[in-house]
Amino acid sequence: MVSVILATYNERENIVPLIDNLRAQIHQSLEIILVDDKSQDGTAGIVEKLGYPNVTVIRREVRGLASAFHRGIIESTGDTVCWMDADMSMPVEVLVEMIGKLDEYHIVIGSRYAKGGSDNRHKIRVLSSKFINKLAQTVLGGDVKDYDSGFVAIKREVFNT
């Protein structure tokens, strides 16, 4: 089973097309876990009204992207665990490719800094991300280009090692 965690805050416009796209393109058994951080636009309610099987909504009274992904990981049951933003900046087609790469790797990270990637955020966020990544590369080494990416596919067994 593939578990996809979507952390949301005010994603009313994007959430249904994203969920429908995930359901259409991931051909394995799929669970979607939406972790909503008190969206004011009704994101969580929209998803609950869909009534889709294997789509779980977790409502939180706090905000925080990393803690939302963490909560979704804890609640997930799939052998493959993925997480991504719900703002449509991370293509489902790429996630499907990432999942396919798990036959070869234990973890696959989608990166803004890889060939074909882009970062359209505010200039300050781009600069801070590049700084964080350069620092992490210096301290940790390795070939990871995007340590602060929120676009990940991972084998569950990695969490147990």
DSSP file (Angstrom, degrees, kcal/mol; ACC not computed):
  #  RESIDUE AA STRUCTURE BP1 BP2  ACC     N-H-->O    O-->H-N    N-H-->O    O-->H-N    TCO  KAPPA ALPHA  PHI   PSI    X-CA   Y-CA   Z-CA
    1    1 A M              0   0    0      0, 0.0    79,-2.0     0, 0.0    78,-1.1   0.000 360.0 360.0 360.0 144.0    0.0    0.0    0.0
    2    2 A V  E     -ab  30  80A   0     27,-3.0    29,-2.7    76,-0.2     2,-0.5  -0.921 360.0-160.4-104.5 126.8    1.1    3.6   -0.7
    3    3 A S  E     -ab  31  81A   0     77,-3.0    79,-3.0    -2,-0.5     2,-0.5  -0.935   4.7-167.3-106.2 128.5    0.4    6.2    1.9
    4    4 A V  E     -ab  32  82A   0     27,-2.6    29,-2.9    -2,-0.5     2,-0.5  -0.974   5.6-156.8-117.7 123.5    0.4    9.8    0.7
    5    5 A I  E     -ab  33  83A   0     77,-2.8    79,-1.9    -2,-0.5     2,-0.5  -0.866   6.4-169.3-102.2 127.6    0.4   12.6    3.4
    6    6 A L  E     -ab  34  84A   0     27,-2.8    29,-2.8    -2,-0.5     2,-0.6  -0.968   7.5-157.2-116.7 115.4   -0.9   16.0    2.4
    7    7 A A  E     -ab  35  85A   0     77,-0.9    79,-0.7    -2,-0.5     2,-0.4  -0.823  23.3-169.5 -91.1 125.9   -0.3   18.8    4.9
    8    8 A T  E     +a   36   0A   0     27,-2.7    29,-2.6    -2,-0.6     2,-0.2  -0.904  30.1 166.5-125.9 148.1   -2.8   21.5    4.3
    9    9 A Y  S    S-     0   0    0     -2,-0.4    29,-0.1    27,-0.2    -2,-0.0  -0.787  85.6 -20.7-150.9 108.7   -3.6   25.1    5.3
   10   10 A N  S    S+     0   0    0     -2,-0.2     3,-0.2     1,-0.1    26,-0.0   0.963  82.9 143.3  56.2  59.9   -6.1   26.9    3.2
   11   11 A E    >>  +     0   0    0      1,-0.1     4,-2.4     2,-0.1     3,-0.9  -0.088  14.8 133.8-115.1  31.8   -5.9   24.7    0.1
   12   12 A R  T 34 S+     0   0    0      1,-0.3     4,-0.5     2,-0.2    -1,-0.1   0.850  73.4  48.0 -50.3 -42.6   -9.6   24.8   -0.8
   13   13 A E  T 34 S+     0   0    0     -3,-0.2    -1,-0.3     1,-0.2    -2,-0.1   0.786 121.3  33.4 -73.2 -27.9   -8.9   25.4   -4.5
   14   14 A N  T <> S+     0   0    0     -3,-0.9     4,-2.2     2,-0.1    -2,-0.2   0.720  95.8  80.3-101.5 -23.9   -6.3   22.7   -4.9
   15   15 A I  H  X S+     0   0    0     -4,-2.4     4,-2.7     1,-0.2     5,-0.2   0.868  92.2  45.5 -66.9 -43.6   -7.3   19.8   -2.7
   16   16 A V  H  > S+     0   0    0     -4,-0.5     4,-2.8     2,-0.2     5,-0.3   0.950 114.9  47.2 -67.5 -47.3  -10.0   18.0   -4.7
   17   17 A P  H  > S+     0   0    0      0, 0.0     4,-2.1     0, 0.0    -1,-0.2   0.897 114.0  49.9 -59.5 -36.4   -8.1   18.1   -8.0
   18   18 A L  H  X S+     0   0    0     -4,-2.2     4,-2.6     2,-0.2    -2,-0.2   0.950 112.5  45.1 -66.2 -48.1   -5.0   16.9   -6.1
   19   19 A I  H  X S+     0   0    0     -4,-2.7     4,-2.6     1,-0.2     5,-0.2   0.925 114.1  49.4 -61.4 -44.8   -6.7   14.0   -4.4
   20   20 A D  H  X S+     0   0    0     -4,-2.8     4,-1.8    -5,-0.2    -1,-0.2   0.890 111.3  50.0 -61.4 -38.6   -8.5   13.0   -7.7
   21   21 A N  H  X S+     0   0    0     -4,-2.1     4,-2.1    -5,-0.3     5,-0.2   0.906 110.2  49.6 -67.2 -42.5   -5.2   13.1   -9.5
   22   22 A L  H  X S+     0   0    0     -4,-2.6     4,-2.3     1,-0.2    -2,-0.2   0.933 112.3  48.3 -59.3 -46.3   -3.5   10.9   -6.9
   23   23 A R  H  < S+     0   0    0     -4,-2.6    -1,-0.2     1,-0.2    -2,-0.2   0.837 114.2  46.8 -65.2 -33.0   -6.3    8.4   -7.1
   24   24 A A  H  < S+     0   0    0     -4,-1.8    -1,-0.2    -5,-0.2    -2,-0.2   0.834 120.1  35.7 -77.9 -32.8   -6.2    8.4  -10.9
   25   25 A Q  H  < S+     0   0    0     -4,-2.1     2,-0.9    -5,-0.1    -2,-0.2   0.721  98.9  75.3-100.9 -22.4   -2.4    8.0  -11.2
   26   26 A I     <  -     0   0    0     -4,-2.3    -1,-0.1    -5,-0.2     4,-0.1  -0.818  56.9-176.6 -93.8 111.6   -1.3    5.8   -8.3
   27   27 A H        +     0   0    0     -2,-0.9     2,-0.2     2,-0.1    -1,-0.1   0.396  54.5  85.2 -94.4   2.6   -2.4    2.3   -9.4
   28   28 A Q  S    S-     0   0    0      1,-0.2     2,-0.1   -27,-0.0    -2,-0.0  -0.469 103.9 -68.4 -88.7 170.8   -1.4    0.5   -6.2
   29   29 A S        -     0   0    0     -2,-0.2   -27,-3.0     1,-0.0     2,-0.4  -0.432  67.6-160.8 -57.5 133.4   -3.5    0.3   -3.1
   30   30 A L  E     -a    2   0A   0    -29,-0.2     2,-0.4    -2,-0.1   -27,-0.2  -0.963  26.2-176.2-132.8 135.5   -3.6    3.9   -1.8
   31   31 A E  E     -a    3   0A   0    -29,-2.7   -27,-2.6    -2,-0.4     2,-0.5  -0.996  13.2-158.2-123.6 139.2   -4.4    5.7    1.4
   32   32 A I  E     -ac   4  55A   0     22,-2.8    24,-2.9    -2,-0.4     2,-0.6  -0.967   3.4-165.7-116.1 128.5   -4.4    9.5    1.5
   33   33 A I  E     -ac   5  56A   0    -29,-2.9   -27,-2.8    -2,-0.5     2,-0.6  -0.953   3.1-163.4-117.5 113.4   -4.0   11.2    4.9
   34   34 A L  E     -ac   6  57A   0     22,-3.2    24,-3.2    -2,-0.6     2,-0.7  -0.858   0.7-166.3 -96.7 121.6   -4.8   14.9    4.9
   35   35 A V  E     -ac   7  58A   0    -29,-2.8   -27,-2.7    -2,-0.6     2,-0.5  -0.919  11.7-165.0-110.0 106.3   -3.4   16.7    8.0
   36   36 A D  E     -ac   8  59A   0     22,-2.9    24,-3.0    -2,-0.7     2,-1.2  -0.814  15.3-151.8-102.4 126.0   -5.1   20.1    8.1
   37   37 A D  E     - c   0  60A   0    -29,-2.6    24,-0.1    -2,-0.5    22,-0.1  -0.532  67.5 -67.6 -96.1  66.9   -3.8   22.8   10.3
   38   38 A K        -     0   0    0     -2,-1.2    -1,-0.1    22,-0.6   -29,-0.1   0.889  65.9-160.1  56.7  47.8   -7.0   24.7   11.1
   39   39 A S    >   -     0   0    0      1,-0.2     3,-0.5   -31,-0.1    -1,-0.2  -0.339  12.7-152.1 -58.4 135.9   -7.6   26.0    7.6
   40   40 A Q  T 3  S+     0   0    0      1,-0.2    -1,-0.2     2,-0.1    -2,-0.1   0.583  89.2  64.3 -84.5 -11.7  -10.0   28.9    7.6
   41   41 A D  T 3  S-     0   0    0      0, 0.0    -1,-0.2     0, 0.0    -2,-0.1   0.354 114.2-106.0 -97.5   5.6  -11.3   28.2    4.1
   42   42 A G    <>  +     0   0    0     -3,-0.5     4,-2.2     3,-0.1     5,-0.2   0.701  65.9 149.7  83.4  19.2  -12.9   24.8    5.0
   43   43 A T  H  > S+     0   0    0      1,-0.2     4,-1.8     2,-0.2     5,-0.2   0.917  72.9  48.0 -51.3 -50.9  -10.3   22.6    3.3
   44   44 A A  H  > S+     0   0    0      1,-0.2     4,-2.5     2,-0.2    -1,-0.2   0.906 110.8  50.7 -61.4 -43.3  -10.8   19.7    5.8
   45   45 A G  H  > S+     0   0    0      1,-0.2     4,-2.2     2,-0.2    -1,-0.2   0.866 106.2  55.4 -63.5 -37.1  -14.6   19.8    5.5
   46   46 A I  H  X S+     0   0    0     -4,-2.2     4,-0.8     2,-0.2    -1,-0.2   0.924 110.9  44.8 -60.9 -44.5  -14.5   19.7    1.7
   47   47 A V  H >X S+     0   0    0     -4,-1.8     4,-0.8     1,-0.2     3,-0.7   0.906 110.9  53.3 -68.9 -41.5  -12.4   16.5    1.8
   48   48 A E  H >< S+     0   0    0     -4,-2.5     3,-0.8     1,-0.2    -1,-0.2   0.886 105.5  55.0 -60.1 -38.6  -14.6   14.9    4.5
   49   49 A K  H 3< S+     0   0    0     -4,-2.2    -1,-0.2     1,-0.2    -2,-0.2   0.721  93.1  70.5 -69.4 -21.0  -17.7   15.6    2.3
   50   50 A L  H << S-     0   0    0     -4,-0.8    -1,-0.2    -3,-0.7    -2,-0.2   0.879  85.9-155.8 -61.9 -36.2  -16.1   13.7   -0.6
   51   51 A G    <<  +     0   0    0     -3,-0.8    -3,-0.1    -4,-0.8    -2,-0.1   0.740  26.5 168.4  67.2  23.5  -16.6   10.5    1.3
   52   52 A Y    >   -     0   0    0     -5,-0.5     3,-1.0     1,-0.1    -1,-0.2  -0.440  37.4-114.3 -69.0 139.3  -13.8    8.8   -0.5
   53   53 A P  T 3  S+     0   0    0      0, 0.0     3,-0.1     0, 0.0    -1,-0.1  -0.419  98.0  20.3 -68.0 151.4  -12.6    5.5    0.9
   54   54 A N  T 3  S+     0   0    0      1,-0.2   -22,-2.8   -23,-0.1     2,-0.5   0.728  93.3 118.4  60.4  24.7   -9.1    5.4    2.3
   55   55 A V  E <   -c   32   0A   0     -3,-1.0     2,-0.4   -24,-0.2   -22,-0.2  -0.980  44.2-171.1-119.0 117.8   -9.0    9.2    2.6
   56   56 A T  E     -c   33   0A   0    -24,-2.9   -22,-3.2    -2,-0.5     2,-0.5  -0.880  10.1-154.1-111.4 137.7   -8.5   10.2    6.2
   57   57 A V  E     -c   34   0A   0     -2,-0.4     2,-0.5   -24,-0.2   -22,-0.2  -0.953   6.6-170.1-112.6 126.5   -8.7   13.8    7.5
   58   58 A I  E     -c   35   0A   0    -24,-3.2   -22,-2.9    -2,-0.5     2,-0.5  -0.971  10.4-155.5-113.5 118.9   -6.8   14.8   10.7
   59   59 A R  E     -c   36   0A   0     -2,-0.5     2,-0.3   -24,-0.2   -22,-0.2  -0.823  12.2-171.8 -96.8 129.7   -7.8   18.2   12.0
   60   60 A R  E     -c   37   0A   0    -24,-3.0   -22,-0.6    -2,-0.5     8,-0.0  -0.892  26.2-149.7-119.8 152.3   -5.2   20.0   14.1
   61   61 A E  S    S+     0   0    0     -2,-0.3     2,-0.2   -24,-0.1   -24,-0.1   0.396  81.6  64.7 -96.4   0.3   -5.4   23.2   16.1
   62   62 A V  S    S-     0   0    0      2,-0.1     2,-0.4     0, 0.0    -2,-0.1  -0.693  75.2-130.0-116.6 170.6   -1.8   24.0   15.6
   63   63 A R        +     0   0    0     -2,-0.2     2,-0.1   -25,-0.0   -54,-0.1  -0.958  44.0 120.5-124.0 144.4    0.3   24.9   12.6
   64   64 A G     >  -     0   0    0     -2,-0.4     4,-2.0     1,-0.1     5,-0.2  -0.359  43.0-146.1 162.3 118.4    3.6   23.4   11.4
   65   65 A L  H  > S+     0   0    0      1,-0.2     4,-2.4     2,-0.2     5,-0.2   0.933 100.3  46.3 -63.8 -49.5    4.5   21.7    8.2
   66   66 A A  H  > S+     0   0    0      1,-0.2     4,-2.4     2,-0.2    -1,-0.2   0.915 114.7  47.2 -63.0 -42.7    7.1   19.3    9.7
   67   67 A S  H  > S+     0   0    0      2,-0.2     4,-2.3     1,-0.2    -1,-0.2   0.820 110.2  54.0 -70.1 -29.0    4.9   18.3   12.6
   68   68 A A  H  X S+     0   0    0     -4,-2.0     4,-2.2     2,-0.2    -2,-0.2   0.929 110.5  45.5 -67.9 -45.1    1.9   17.8   10.2
   69   69 A F  H  X S+     0   0    0     -4,-2.4     4,-2.5     2,-0.2    -2,-0.2   0.916 111.9  53.1 -62.2 -41.8    4.0   15.4    8.1
   70   70 A H  H  X S+     0   0    0     -4,-2.4     4,-2.3     1,-0.2    -2,-0.2   0.924 108.7  48.9 -59.4 -45.6    5.2   13.7   11.2
   71   71 A R  H  X S+     0   0    0     -4,-2.3     4,-1.9     1,-0.2    -1,-0.2   0.915 111.5  49.9 -61.1 -42.9    1.6   13.1   12.4
   72   72 A G  H  X S+     0   0    0     -4,-2.2     4,-1.3     2,-0.2    -1,-0.2   0.890 108.8  51.9 -63.5 -39.8    0.7   11.8    9.0
   73   73 A I  H  < S+     0   0    0     -4,-2.5     3,-0.4     1,-0.2    -1,-0.2   0.927 109.3  50.4 -61.5 -45.1    3.6    9.4    9.0
   74   74 A I  H  < S+     0   0    0     -4,-2.3    -1,-0.2     1,-0.2    -2,-0.2   0.890 114.6  43.9 -60.4 -40.2    2.6    8.1   12.4
   75   75 A E  H  < S+     0   0    0     -4,-1.9    -1,-0.2    -5,-0.2    -2,-0.2   0.650  94.8 101.9 -80.4 -16.5   -1.0    7.5   11.2
   76   76 A S     <  -     0   0    0     -4,-1.3     5,-0.1    -3,-0.4   -73,-0.0  -0.271  46.9-171.9 -73.8 156.8    0.0    5.9    7.9
   77   77 A T        +     0   0    0      3,-0.1    -1,-0.1   -75,-0.0     4,-0.1   0.437  44.2 115.5-124.1  -5.2   -0.1    2.2    7.2
   78   78 A G        -     0   0    0      2,-0.1   -76,-0.2     1,-0.1   -48,-0.0  -0.244  66.2-133.5 -72.2 155.6    1.5    1.8    3.8
   79   79 A D  S    S+     0   0    0    -78,-1.1    77,-3.1     1,-0.1     2,-0.4   0.718 104.2  49.8 -73.2 -23.5    4.7    0.0    3.0
   80   80 A T  E    S-bD   2 155A   0    -79,-2.0   -77,-3.0    75,-0.2     2,-0.4  -0.974  77.1-166.2-115.6 131.2    5.5    3.1    1.0
   81   81 A V  E     +bD   3 154A   0     73,-2.9    73,-2.4    -2,-0.4     2,-0.3  -0.974   9.5 176.3-122.4 129.9    5.1    6.5    2.6
   82   82 A C  E     -bD   4 153A   0    -79,-3.0   -77,-2.8    -2,-0.4     2,-0.3  -0.933   8.5-169.9-128.3 151.3    5.1    9.7    0.7
   83   83 A W  E     +bD   5 152A   0     69,-2.1    69,-2.2    -2,-0.3     2,-0.3  -0.998  13.8 156.9-142.5 149.0    4.5   13.3    1.6
   84   84 A M  E     -b    6   0A   0    -79,-1.9   -77,-0.9    -2,-0.3    67,-0.2  -0.982  42.8 -89.0-160.1 159.7    4.0   16.4   -0.5
   85   85 A D  E     -b    7   0A   0     -2,-0.3     3,-0.3   -79,-0.2     5,-0.3  -0.401  26.0-140.9 -71.9 155.0    2.6   19.9   -0.4
   86   86 A A  S    S+     0   0    0    -79,-0.7   -68,-0.1     1,-0.2    -1,-0.1   0.192  80.5  94.2-101.5  15.3   -1.0   20.3   -1.4
   87   87 A D  S    S-     0   0    0    -69,-0.0    -1,-0.2   -74,-0.0   -79,-0.0   0.296  99.7-111.9 -93.0  11.0   -0.5   23.6   -3.3
   88   88 A M  S    S+     0   0    0     -3,-0.3    -2,-0.1     2,-0.2     4,-0.1   0.593  88.6 116.1  70.9  13.5   -0.1   21.8   -6.7
   89   89 A S        +     0   0    0      1,-0.2    -1,-0.1     2,-0.1    -3,-0.1   0.603  66.3  63.4 -84.4 -11.2    3.6   22.8   -6.9
   90   90 A M  S    S-     0   0    0     -5,-0.3    -2,-0.2     4,-0.0    -1,-0.2  -0.934  88.9-132.4-117.3 108.5    4.6   19.1   -6.8
   91   91 A P     >  -     0   0    0      0, 0.0     4,-1.7     0, 0.0     3,-0.5  -0.333   1.9-142.6 -67.5 134.6    3.4   17.1   -9.8
   92   92 A V  H  > S+     0   0    0      1,-0.2     4,-2.5     2,-0.2     5,-0.2   0.851 102.2  63.0 -61.3 -34.6    1.7   13.8   -9.1
   93   93 A E  H  > S+     0   0    0      1,-0.2     4,-1.6     2,-0.2    -1,-0.2   0.884 103.8  47.5 -58.0 -38.8    3.4   12.4  -12.3
   94   94 A V  H  > S+     0   0    0     -3,-0.5     4,-2.6     2,-0.2    -1,-0.2   0.888 108.4  54.6 -70.3 -39.1    6.7   13.0  -10.6
   95   95 A L  H  X S+     0   0    0     -4,-1.7     4,-2.7     1,-0.2    -2,-0.2   0.913 105.8  52.7 -60.1 -41.6    5.5   11.3   -7.4
   96   96 A V  H  X S+     0   0    0     -4,-2.5     4,-1.9     1,-0.2    -1,-0.2   0.913 110.2  48.0 -60.3 -42.6    4.5    8.3   -9.4
   97   97 A E  H  X S+     0   0    0     -4,-1.6     4,-1.6     2,-0.2    -1,-0.2   0.903 110.4  52.3 -62.7 -41.0    8.1    8.2  -10.9
   98   98 A M  H  X S+     0   0    0     -4,-2.6     4,-0.5     1,-0.2     3,-0.2   0.914 107.7  50.8 -62.5 -43.2    9.5    8.6   -7.4
   99   99 A I  H >< S+     0   0    0     -4,-2.7     3,-1.3     1,-0.2    -1,-0.2   0.907 108.0  53.6 -60.6 -41.8    7.5    5.6   -6.1
  100  100 A G  H >< S+     0   0    0     -4,-1.9     3,-1.3     1,-0.3    -1,-0.2   0.826 101.0  60.3 -61.7 -32.5    8.7    3.5   -9.0
  101  101 A K  H >X S+     0   0    0     -4,-1.6     4,-2.2     1,-0.3     3,-1.8   0.631  82.3  82.9 -71.2 -13.5   12.3    4.4   -8.1
  102  102 A L  T << S+     0   0    0     -3,-1.3    -1,-0.3    -4,-0.5    -2,-0.2   0.603  77.2  69.6 -69.8  -8.8   11.8    2.7   -4.6
  103  103 A D  T <4 S+     0   0    0     -3,-1.3    -1,-0.3    -4,-0.2    -2,-0.2   0.767 114.3  27.8 -70.3 -24.8   12.5   -0.6   -6.3
  104  104 A E  T <4 S+     0   0    0     -3,-1.8     2,-0.3    -4,-0.2    -2,-0.2   0.721 127.9  35.1-106.0 -30.8   16.1    0.7   -6.6
  105  105 A Y     <  -     0   0    0     -4,-2.2     3,-0.1     1,-0.1    -1,-0.1  -0.821  63.6-136.0-126.2 162.0   16.4    3.1   -3.6
  106  106 A H  S    S+     0   0    0      1,-0.3    49,-2.5    -2,-0.3     2,-0.3   0.754  93.8  20.4 -86.2 -27.9   15.1    3.3   -0.1
  107  107 A I  E     -E  154   0A   0     47,-0.2     2,-0.4    -6,-0.1    -1,-0.3  -0.999  62.3-166.6-144.0 140.0   14.2    7.0   -0.3
  108  108 A V  E     -E  153   0A   0     45,-3.1    45,-2.4    -2,-0.3     2,-0.5  -0.998   8.5-162.0-129.3 129.2   13.6    9.3   -3.2
  109  109 A I  E     -E  152   0A   0     -2,-0.4     2,-0.4    43,-0.2    43,-0.2  -0.948  12.3-142.1-116.4 123.5   13.5   13.1   -2.7
  110  110 A G        -     0   0    0     41,-3.2    41,-0.4    -2,-0.5     2,-0.4  -0.695  28.6-160.8 -79.6 133.5   11.9   15.4   -5.3
  111  111 A S    >   -     0   0    0     -2,-0.4     3,-0.7     1,-0.1     7,-0.1  -0.934  34.7-150.3-127.1 141.0   14.0   18.5   -5.5
  112  112 A R  T 3  S+     0   0    0     -2,-0.4    -1,-0.1     1,-0.2     4,-0.1   0.717 105.1  55.1 -67.2 -22.5   13.6   22.1   -6.7
  113  113 A Y  T 3  S+     0   0    0      5,-0.1    -1,-0.2     2,-0.1     2,-0.1   0.399  86.4  97.8 -99.3   1.0   17.3   22.0   -7.5
  114  114 A A  S X  S-     0   0    0     -3,-0.7     3,-2.7     1,-0.2     2,-0.1  -0.433  95.3 -71.9 -82.1 163.8   17.4   18.9   -9.7
  115  115 A K  T 3  S+     0   0    0      1,-0.3    -1,-0.2    -2,-0.1    -4,-0.1  -0.349 126.2  17.9 -55.7 128.6   17.4   19.1  -13.5
  116  116 A G  T 3  S+     0   0    0      1,-0.3    -1,-0.3    -3,-0.1     2,-0.1   0.263 101.3 119.9  89.9 -10.8   13.9   20.2  -14.5
  117  117 A G    <   -     0   0    0     -3,-2.7    -1,-0.3     2,-0.0     2,-0.3  -0.372  41.6-168.6 -81.4 164.2   13.0   21.5  -11.0
  118  118 A S        -     0   0    0     -3,-0.1     2,-0.5    -2,-0.1    -5,-0.1  -0.987  18.6-149.5-150.4 156.8   12.1   25.1  -10.2
  119  119 A D        +     0   0    0     -2,-0.3     7,-0.1     2,-0.1    -2,-0.0  -0.909  18.3 170.4-131.7 103.3   11.6   27.3   -7.2
  120  120 A N        +     0   0    0     -2,-0.5     3,-0.1     6,-0.0    -1,-0.1   0.163  39.2 119.1-101.3  17.4    9.1   30.0   -7.7
  121  121 A R  S    S-     0   0    0      1,-0.2    -2,-0.1     2,-0.1     5,-0.1  -0.183  78.5 -64.9 -76.2 174.2    8.9   31.1   -4.1
  122  122 A H    >>  -     0   0    0      1,-0.1     4,-2.1     3,-0.1     3,-0.6  -0.260  51.2-112.6 -58.0 145.6    9.7   34.6   -2.7
  123  123 A K  H 3> S+     0   0    0      1,-0.3     4,-2.6     2,-0.2     5,-0.2   0.835 115.9  54.8 -52.9 -40.2   13.4   35.5   -3.2
  124  124 A I  H 3> S+     0   0    0      1,-0.2     4,-2.5     2,-0.2    -1,-0.3   0.907 108.8  48.3 -62.7 -42.1   14.1   35.5    0.6
  125  125 A R  H <> S+     0   0    0     -3,-0.6     4,-2.2     2,-0.2    -2,-0.2   0.884 111.4  50.4 -66.3 -38.1   12.7   31.9    0.9
  126  126 A V  H  X S+     0   0    0     -4,-2.1     4,-2.4     2,-0.2    -2,-0.2   0.937 112.5  46.5 -64.4 -46.5   14.8   30.8   -2.0
  127  127 A L  H  X S+     0   0    0     -4,-2.6     4,-2.2     1,-0.2    -2,-0.2   0.911 112.9  48.6 -63.7 -42.7   18.0   32.3   -0.5
  128  128 A S  H  X S+     0   0    0     -4,-2.5     4,-2.7     2,-0.2    -1,-0.2   0.893 111.2  51.2 -66.1 -37.5   17.3   30.9    2.9
  129  129 A S  H  X S+     0   0    0     -4,-2.2     4,-2.6     2,-0.2    -2,-0.2   0.921 110.0  48.8 -63.3 -44.2   16.7   27.4    1.4
  130  130 A K  H  X S+     0   0    0     -4,-2.4     4,-2.3     2,-0.2    -2,-0.2   0.896 112.1  49.6 -63.7 -38.5   19.9   27.6   -0.5
  131  131 A F  H  X S+     0   0    0     -4,-2.2     4,-2.5     2,-0.2    -2,-0.2   0.944 111.3  48.5 -63.7 -48.2   21.8   28.6    2.6
  132  132 A I  H  X S+     0   0    0     -4,-2.7     4,-2.6     1,-0.2    -2,-0.2   0.915 113.4  47.9 -58.1 -44.4   20.2   25.8    4.7
  133  133 A N  H  X S+     0   0    0     -4,-2.6     4,-2.5     2,-0.2    -1,-0.2   0.888 110.7  49.9 -67.5 -39.2   21.1   23.2    2.0
  134  134 A K  H  X S+     0   0    0     -4,-2.3     4,-2.1     2,-0.2    -1,-0.2   0.919 112.9  47.7 -64.9 -42.7   24.7   24.5    1.6
  135  135 A L  H  X S+     0   0    0     -4,-2.5     4,-2.4     2,-0.2     5,-0.2   0.934 112.9  48.1 -62.0 -46.8   25.1   24.2    5.4
  136  136 A A  H  X>S+     0   0    0     -4,-2.6     4,-3.3     1,-0.2     5,-0.6   0.893 110.8  50.9 -62.7 -40.6   23.6   20.7    5.5
  137  137 A Q  H  X5S+     0   0    0     -4,-2.5     4,-1.6     3,-0.2    -1,-0.2   0.890 111.3  48.9 -63.8 -38.4   25.8   19.6    2.6
  138  138 A T  H  <5S+     0   0    0     -4,-2.1    -2,-0.2    -5,-0.2    -1,-0.2   0.916 120.1  35.9 -66.3 -43.4   28.8   20.9    4.4
  139  139 A V  H  <5S+     0   0    0     -4,-2.4    -2,-0.2    -5,-0.1    -3,-0.2   0.915 131.4  27.3 -77.1 -44.7   28.0   19.2    7.7
  140  140 A L  H  <5S-     0   0    0     -4,-3.3    -3,-0.2    -5,-0.2    -2,-0.2   0.715  88.2-160.8 -95.6 -23.7   26.4   16.0    6.5
  141  141 A G     << +     0   0    0     -4,-1.6     3,-0.4    -5,-0.6    -1,-0.2  -0.294  38.0 106.5  71.5-162.8   28.1   15.5    3.1
  142  142 A G  S    S-     0   0    0      1,-0.2    -1,-0.1    -4,-0.1    -2,-0.0  -0.223  83.4 -71.8  84.9-175.5   26.6   13.2    0.5
  143  143 A D  S    S+     0   0    0     -2,-0.0     2,-0.3     2,-0.0    -1,-0.2   0.279  79.0 129.7-104.4   8.6   24.8   13.9   -2.7
  144  144 A V        -     0   0    0     -3,-0.4     3,-0.2     1,-0.2    -3,-0.1  -0.493  31.4-177.4 -68.9 128.3   21.5   15.3   -1.3
  145  145 A K  S    S+     0   0    0     -2,-0.3     2,-0.3     1,-0.2    -1,-0.2   0.634  73.0  38.4 -98.8 -18.3   20.8   18.5   -3.1
  146  146 A D    >   +     0   0    0      1,-0.1     3,-1.5   -37,-0.0    -1,-0.2  -0.644  55.1 166.8-141.0  77.9   17.6   19.5   -1.2
  147  147 A Y  T 3  S+     0   0    0      1,-0.3    -1,-0.1    -2,-0.3    -2,-0.0   0.732  82.0  51.3 -65.9 -22.8   17.6   18.7    2.5
  148  148 A D  T 3  S+     0   0    0    -19,-0.1    -1,-0.3     2,-0.0     2,-0.1   0.098  79.5 132.9-105.1  24.3   14.5   20.9    3.1
  149  149 A S    <   -     0   0    0     -3,-1.5   -38,-0.1     1,-0.1    -3,-0.0  -0.449  44.1-159.7 -69.6 145.0   12.4   19.3    0.4
  150  150 A G        +     0   0    0     -2,-0.1     2,-0.5   -40,-0.1    -1,-0.1  -0.041  69.5  92.0-110.6  28.5    8.8   18.4    1.3
  151  151 A F        +     0   0    0    -41,-0.4   -41,-3.2   -67,-0.2     2,-0.4  -0.871  56.5 150.5-128.9  94.5    8.5   16.0   -1.6
  152  152 A V  E     -DE  83 109A   0    -69,-2.2   -69,-2.1    -2,-0.5     2,-0.4  -0.955  33.0-169.9-137.1 142.9    9.5   12.5   -0.5
  153  153 A A  E     +DE  82 108A   0    -45,-2.4   -45,-3.1    -2,-0.4     2,-0.3  -0.998  26.1 169.0-127.1 132.2    8.8    8.8   -1.2
  154  154 A I  E     -DE  81 107A   0    -73,-2.4   -73,-2.9    -2,-0.4     2,-0.4  -0.993  38.3-113.1-146.0 145.6   10.3    6.4    1.3
  155  155 A K  E >   -D   80   0A   0    -49,-2.5     3,-1.9    -2,-0.3     4,-0.5  -0.660  28.8-131.6 -76.1 134.4   10.1    2.7    2.2
  156  156 A R  G >> S+     0   0    0    -77,-3.1     3,-1.8    -2,-0.4     4,-0.6   0.851 102.7  70.7 -55.1 -35.7    8.5    2.3    5.6
  157  157 A E  G >4 S+     0   0    0    -78,-0.4     3,-0.9     1,-0.3     4,-0.3   0.757  84.9  69.1 -57.1 -24.3   11.3   -0.1    6.6
  158  158 A V  G X4 S+     0   0    0     -3,-1.9     3,-1.2     1,-0.3    -1,-0.3   0.861  93.8  56.5 -61.9 -35.0   13.7    2.9    6.7
  159  159 A F  G <4 S+     0   0    0     -3,-1.8    -1,-0.3    -4,-0.5    -2,-0.2   0.751 104.7  53.7 -67.5 -22.1   11.9    4.2    9.8
  160  160 A N  G <<        0   0    0     -3,-0.9    -1,-0.2    -4,-0.6    -2,-0.2   0.413 360.0 360.0 -94.5   0.9   12.6    1.0   11.6
  161  161 A T    <         0   0    0     -3,-1.2    -1,-0.2    -4,-0.3    -2,-0.1   0.433 360.0 360.0-102.8 360.0   16.4    1.0   11.0
